[in-house]
Amino acid sequence: MSLFDVYPLYDVTPIKAQDVWVYDATPTKYLDLYGGHAVISIGHAHPKYVENLTKQLGDIGFYSNAVKNPLQVALGEKLPLQANCPGYQLFMCSSGAEANENALKMASFVTGRKKVVAFHNSFHGRTSAAVAATDNPKIVAPINAQQEVEFLPLGDLDALAAVLAKGDVCAVIVEFIQGVGGLDISTAEFYEGVDKLCKETGTCLIADEVQAGFGRTGNFFAFQEYNVEPELISMAKGMGNGFPVGGILIHPSIKAEYGMLGTTFGGNHLACTAALTVLEVLEEEDLMAHALRVSDHFKAKTTEIPQIKAVKGRGLMLGIEFDFDTAALRKKLIYDQHIFTGSAKNKNLIRILPPLTVQNEHIDQFFEALKIELNNL
């Protein structure tokens, strides 16, 4: 085998996708309620997305950041306005891990400090500082472990206050809805308290919106459910609808200097076109409001399944929790019911992260399939 074998793979080979559907060569049609880790935001092969990227590729697909790129300027103007983050400045990269890596680096530059606070069950990426801030020792190599990171319980303001009082923390990084960890959410009091403590101690607050951003929760960013103002906002996944795009929004109080950050592929012409198209479709099709409506329908349907012990998350970033390991159930959903869902660090949880174009009828299909497979267990 020539591929480095680090992924356990399901025996499914997609060759085509359209909106919420994925097709293999047989052809079997699969309902995609996972969106490739929350990446597909406006639906697979959205006509406007295909048209815009095809045209851009015919003009120019890439050149380096050593020259002017009007598409970057357009995105830098449109994104903060549409996201209701006026005044924030955009730096682009190519993935969520890179976004968090650059956010952590920027926080260290700004504060002159190097320690990071993260929270239990966090996931922030697989690069150097980002993986050190991820609460999974199995994926942290010794070279990453030299980073100074302290993990605290999500929701414990007293513990955070005690750590920040020492004055050596550059950043507190938090997912306002935990993704890989299992869709856990703390309280408004906690999140707003974190922001207040960060402001009082000169610590940068990093909102990790890599999975939750771009309308998935019904807000543009998950942190906007609360009265907080992060210094840095990281994003990726749904930003490009499948094209590798990432970035950070940087608070206007932070001043740029040449050489602070850099990237080869970030902000290329195709990436900017992908992100601009996602913003356009989100607005034109009112997908954030749609996500909340479908979410309400989803939550109502869960009441028909007595085996569901808890419903977690918000918008179309959802989890349903059982009192057993769901690995076998997820396999049955894929192979017998032809529905993609996601797992989490919490083995009893199924993650639901569909394209934001998903409809109530697709949710109904999922719950009918779930009833069948639960009865067969």
C-alpha positions in Angstrom: 0.0 0.0 0.0 1.5 3.3 -1.1 -0.7 5.5 1.1 0.4 6.1 4.7 -2.4 4.3 6.5 -3.6 6.7 9.1 -7.4 6.8 8.3 -9.8 4.0 9.1 -12.0 4.0 6.0 -15.7 3.1 5.4 -16.1 1.1 2.2 -17.8 3.9 0.3 -16.3 5.6 -2.8 -18.1 8.8 -3.7 -17.8 9.8 -7.4 -20.4 12.5 -7.6 -22.4 14.8 -5.2 -25.3 17.2 -5.6 -26.8 19.4 -2.8 -27.3 17.0 0.2 -26.7 13.8 -1.9 -23.5 11.8 -2.5 -23.3 9.0 -5.1 -21.0 6.1 -5.6 -20.3 4.2 -8.8 -23.0 1.5 -8.4 -24.8 4.1 -8.2 -26.0 4.2 -4.6 -27.4 7.5 -3.4 -26.4 8.6 0.1 -28.0 11.3 2.2 -25.1 13.5 3.5 -25.9 14.6 7.1 -22.2 15.1 7.9 -21.0 17.5 5.2 -17.4 16.0 5.3 -16.8 17.3 8.8 -19.1 20.4 8.4 -17.3 21.6 5.3 -20.2 21.6 2.9 -22.1 24.7 3.8 -24.1 25.7 0.7 -24.6 22.2 -0.7 -22.5 20.0 -3.0 -21.9 21.4 -6.5 -24.1 24.4 -5.9 -24.7 25.9 -9.4 -23.4 29.4 -8.5 -20.3 27.8 -6.8 -19.5 25.7 -9.8 -20.0 28.6 -12.3 -17.9 31.0 -10.3 -15.0 28.7 -9.6 -15.0 27.4 -13.2 -14.8 31.0 -14.6 -12.1 32.0 -12.1 -10.0 28.9 -13.0 -10.2 30.0 -16.6 -8.9 33.4 -15.7 -6.3 32.8 -13.0 -6.3 30.2 -10.3 -3.3 31.2 -8.3 -0.5 33.7 -7.8 1.5 34.5 -4.7 0.7 37.2 -2.1 3.6 39.3 -3.5 1.1 40.9 -5.9 -2.2 42.6 -5.5 -5.3 40.5 -5.5 -8.6 42.4 -5.7 -10.5 39.3 -4.7 -8.8 39.3 -1.3 -9.7 43.0 -0.9 -13.3 42.2 -1.8 -13.5 39.4 0.7 -11.7 41.4 3.4 -14.5 44.1 3.0 -17.5 41.8 2.7 -16.7 39.1 5.3 -16.5 41.4 8.4 -19.7 43.2 7.4 -21.7 40.1 6.6 -20.4 38.5 9.8 -21.3 41.5 11.8 -17.7 42.0 12.9 -17.1 45.6 11.6 -13.5 46.8 11.7 -11.9 43.3 11.9 -9.2 42.6 9.4 -8.8 39.4 7.5 -5.7 37.1 7.2 -6.2 34.1 4.9 -4.6 30.6 5.1 -5.7 27.2 3.9 -7.1 25.2 6.8 -8.5 25.4 10.3 -5.3 24.2 12.0 -3.4 26.9 10.2 -6.0 29.4 11.3 -5.6 28.5 14.9 -1.9 28.3 14.6 -1.8 31.9 13.2 -4.2 33.1 15.9 -2.1 31.7 18.7 1.0 33.2 17.1 -0.6 36.6 16.8 -1.7 36.4 20.4 1.8 35.7 21.5 3.1 38.6 19.3 0.6 41.0 20.8 1.1 40.1 24.5 4.7 39.1 24.5 3.7 35.9 26.4 3.7 32.3 25.4 1.3 30.3 27.7 -2.1 29.2 26.3 -5.3 28.2 28.2 -7.6 25.7 26.5 -10.4 23.5 27.8 -11.1 19.8 28.3 -12.5 18.1 25.2 -11.2 20.8 22.9 -10.1 20.2 19.4 -8.1 23.0 17.6 -6.1 21.2 14.9 -3.0 19.1 14.3 -0.2 21.6 13.7 2.3 22.6 16.4 0.6 24.9 18.9 -2.9 24.0 17.7 -2.5 20.3 18.5 -0.9 21.2 21.8 -4.1 23.1 22.7 -6.1 20.0 21.7 -7.2 17.8 24.6 -6.1 14.5 23.1 -2.7 13.3 24.1 -2.7 10.5 21.5 -2.2 13.1 18.7 0.4 15.3 20.5 3.9 14.4 19.6 6.8 15.2 22.0 7.8 18.1 19.7 4.3 19.6 20.2 4.2 18.9 24.0 6.9 21.5 24.7 4.2 24.2 24.1 2.9 25.7 27.4 -0.8 24.8 27.5 -3.0 24.5 30.6 -6.3 22.7 30.2 -9.2 23.8 32.4 -12.8 22.5 32.8 -15.2 24.2 30.5 -17.4 26.4 32.7 -15.0 26.9 35.6 -14.5 30.7 35.8 -12.7 30.5 39.1 -10.1 28.2 37.7 -9.6 30.5 34.8 -9.3 33.6 36.9 -6.6 32.0 39.0 -4.5 31.1 36.0 -4.9 34.5 34.2 -4.0 36.3 37.4 -0.4 35.1 37.0 -0.1 37.4 33.9 1.8 34.9 31.7 -1.1 33.7 29.4 -1.1 35.0 25.8 -4.4 33.5 24.8 -7.5 31.7 25.9 -8.8 29.6 23.0 -12.3 28.3 23.1 -14.9 26.6 20.9 -18.3 28.1 21.8 -19.8 24.8 20.8 -17.3 22.0 21.1 -17.1 20.0 17.8 -15.0 16.8 18.0 -15.4 16.9 21.8 -19.1 16.2 21.6 -21.2 19.4 21.1 -21.0 20.6 24.7 -21.9 24.2 25.4 -21.3 26.1 28.6 -23.4 29.1 29.9 -23.6 32.7 28.8 -22.3 33.6 32.2 -19.1 31.5 31.6 -18.4 32.8 28.0 -19.0 36.4 29.0 -16.9 35.9 32.1 -14.1 34.5 30.0 -14.2 37.6 27.8 -14.2 39.9 30.8 -11.3 38.1 32.5 -9.3 38.3 29.2 -9.9 42.0 28.9 -8.9 42.6 32.5 -5.6 40.7 32.2 -4.5 41.8 28.7 -5.1 38.2 27.4 -6.3 37.6 23.8 -9.5 35.7 23.5 -9.5 33.4 20.4 -12.9 32.2 19.3 -12.3 28.9 17.4 -15.1 29.1 14.8 -13.5 26.6 12.4 -16.5 24.2 12.6 -19.2 26.4 13.9 -18.7 29.4 11.7 -20.3 30.6 8.4 -23.9 30.3 9.6 -24.0 26.7 10.8 -25.4 27.6 14.3 -27.9 30.2 13.0 -25.5 33.0 13.9 -22.7 33.7 11.6 -20.3 32.7 14.4 -21.3 30.7 17.5 -19.8 33.3 19.9 -22.4 35.8 18.7 -25.0 34.2 20.9 -23.2 36.0 23.7 -22.0 39.4 24.6 -18.3 38.8 23.9 -15.7 40.5 21.6 -12.8 38.1 20.7 -9.5 39.6 19.7 -9.1 36.8 17.2 -11.6 34.6 15.3 -10.5 31.5 13.5 -12.5 29.9 10.6 -12.3 27.4 7.8 -14.5 24.4 6.9 -17.8 25.9 5.7 -15.9 29.0 4.5 -15.0 27.4 1.1 -17.7 24.7 0.7 -15.1 22.1 0.0 -12.3 24.3 -1.4 -9.4 24.5 1.2 -9.8 27.9 2.8 -9.1 29.2 6.2 -8.5 32.5 7.9 -8.5 34.7 11.0 -10.4 37.9 11.7 -8.2 40.2 13.7 -9.6 42.9 16.1 -9.0 46.5 14.9 -7.0 47.2 18.1 -4.2 44.9 16.7 -1.9 46.6 14.3 -0.2 44.7 11.4 3.5 44.7 10.7 5.2 43.3 7.6 6.4 39.7 8.2 4.2 38.9 11.2 2.2 36.3 9.3 2.6 34.7 5.9 1.3 32.0 3.6 1.9 30.6 0.1 -1.5 29.2 -0.8 -3.7 31.2 1.5 -5.9 33.8 -0.2 -5.4 32.6 -3.7 -7.8 33.5 -6.4 -9.8 30.3 -6.3 -10.0 30.4 -2.5 -11.3 33.9 -2.5 -13.9 33.1 -5.2 -15.1 30.1 -3.2 -15.4 32.1 0.0 -17.1 35.1 -1.7 -19.6 32.7 -3.4 -20.4 31.1 0.0 -21.1 34.5 1.4 -23.3 35.4 -1.5 -25.4 32.2 -1.3 -25.7 32.3 2.5 -27.3 35.8 2.0 -29.4 35.2 -1.1 -30.9 31.9 0.2 -31.2 33.1 3.8 -29.5 29.9 5.0 -28.8 31.0 8.5 -32.5 31.5 9.3 -33.2 28.2 7.4 -30.7 26.4 9.6 -32.6 27.4 12.7 -36.0 26.3 11.2 -34.6 22.9 10.2 -32.9 22.6 13.6 -36.3 23.2 15.4 -37.8 20.4 13.2 -34.9 18.1 14.0 -35.3 18.7 17.8 -39.0 18.0 17.6 -38.4 14.7 15.8 -36.0 13.5 18.5 -39.0 13.3 20.9 -40.2 10.3 18.8 -37.0 8.3 19.8 -37.1 7.3 23.4 -33.5 5.9 23.2 -32.1 9.4 22.7 -30.9 10.6 26.1 -29.8 14.1 25.1 -29.8 16.5 22.1 -26.8 18.8 22.0 -25.6 21.8 19.9 -27.4 24.6 18.1 -28.6 25.3 14.6 -27.2 22.6 12.2 -24.3 21.7 14.5 -26.1 19.0 16.4 -25.5 15.8 18.4 -27.8 13.1 19.6 -26.6 11.1 22.6 -27.5 7.5 23.6 -26.5 5.3 26.5 -24.4 3.0 24.3 -21.4 3.3 21.9 -22.9 4.4 18.5 -20.2 3.0 16.2 -22.2 0.0 15.1 -25.3 2.1 14.7 -23.5 4.6 12.5 -22.2 1.7 10.3 -25.8 0.4 9.9 -26.9 3.9 8.9 -24.2 4.1 6.3 -24.3 0.6 4.8 -28.0 -0.2 5.2 -29.8 3.1 5.2 -27.2 5.0 3.1 -26.9 8.0 5.4 -23.7 9.7 6.4 -23.4 10.9 10.0 -20.4 11.8 12.3 -18.8 10.5 15.4 -17.3 12.4 18.3 -14.8 11.9 21.2 -18.0 11.1 23.1 -18.6 7.5 21.8 -22.3 7.6 22.7 -22.9 10.6 20.4 -23.8 10.9 16.7 -22.9 14.2 15.1 -25.2 15.8 12.5 -23.5 18.5 10.4 -25.4 18.6 7.1 -25.2 21.1 4.3 -27.2 24.2 5.3 -29.5 23.5 2.4 -30.9 20.4 4.1 -34.7 20.2 4.2 -37.2 18.9 6.8 -37.9 15.9 4.5 -34.3 14.8 4.7 -34.5 15.0 8.5 -37.6 12.9 8.4 -35.8 10.3 6.3 -33.0 10.2 8.9 -35.3 9.6 11.8 -37.3 6.9 10.0 -34.0 5.1 9.2 -32.8 5.6 12.8 -36.0 4.0 14.2 -35.5 1.0 11.9 -31.9 0.5 13.0 -32.5 1.0 16.7 -35.2 -1.6 16.5 -32.7 -4.0 14.9 -30.0 -3.6 17.5 
